[in-house]
Amino acid sequence: MTERPDRATVGSDSTRRTPREDDRTNMRVVSWNIQYGIEAELAATEIAERPEMRDFDLLLLQEMDEAGTAKIAERLGAGYAY
């Protein structure tokens, strides 16, 4: 097992942050069904502005097309896989 460095960072290049103390044992997963990709911009705003959602380690989006997924990733400064 590889040891984790003491001062690791998480997030994309534009959102790097020092991990919270509980990051070593917990992963924050946000999952959201955006129903046919409608209101993707509103969803991105909600995710970015709500504290309980914005510090995610993994964001799972359902019912999205690639263009909407890319917009949300760009808005949040995150990478994505589609």
N, C-alpha and C positions, 0 to 999 in steps of 0.2 A: 504494500500500500504506500502510495506517495504522500508525503506530508504536504500540507498546504502552507504557502508562505504566510508570514505574519502580516504583511501589508498588501495583500491582494486587492485588486479592484474588480468591480463587476459592472456590466453595462457596455454599451457601444462606446466608441471613441468619444462621441460628443456627450455622453451621459455617465462617464466613469465616476465612481464614488467609492469611498472606503466602505467595506462591508459593515453592516450592523453586527453587534456582538452575537446575536442569534443566527446570523447567516451561516455560521459554521455547522449548525445542526438542523436548520430549517430552510425550506425553499418556499418562496411566495409564488403561488400559481394563480393567475387570474384567467378565468374562462368566461367567454361571452358569446352568445348566439346573437348575431347582428341581423337576423332574418332577411335573407336574400341580399345582404350588403346594403340595404336601405339605411340611410342616415349614418354612413361610415364616418363622415366628418364630425357629426355630433358625438358618436362613440369615441373617436379619438380625443375630442375635447374633454369628455367625461373621464376617460382614463387618465389623461394628463393632469386634470385638476383635482381629482378626488384622492386624498392621501391614502386611503385604504386600497386604492388600485394602482397608483402610479409607481410604487416601488417594487414592481413585480420582477421576479427572476425569469418567469416563463409566462408568456401571454398566449392563450389559445383562443382563436377566433373561429366560429362556425358560420357556415353559409356565406362565405366571402368569395369574391372573385379576386384575381391577382391584382388588378388595378387598385381596388379598394384596400387590399392588404398592404400594398406598397405605399399608399397614401397615409395609412395609419402608422406604419413603420417610420416613414419620413417625419411625420408630425411628432412622434414620440422619440425620435433620434435613436431608433433601434434597428437592428437587422431583422430579416425575416426569411422564412422558407415557405414556399407555396407548393 
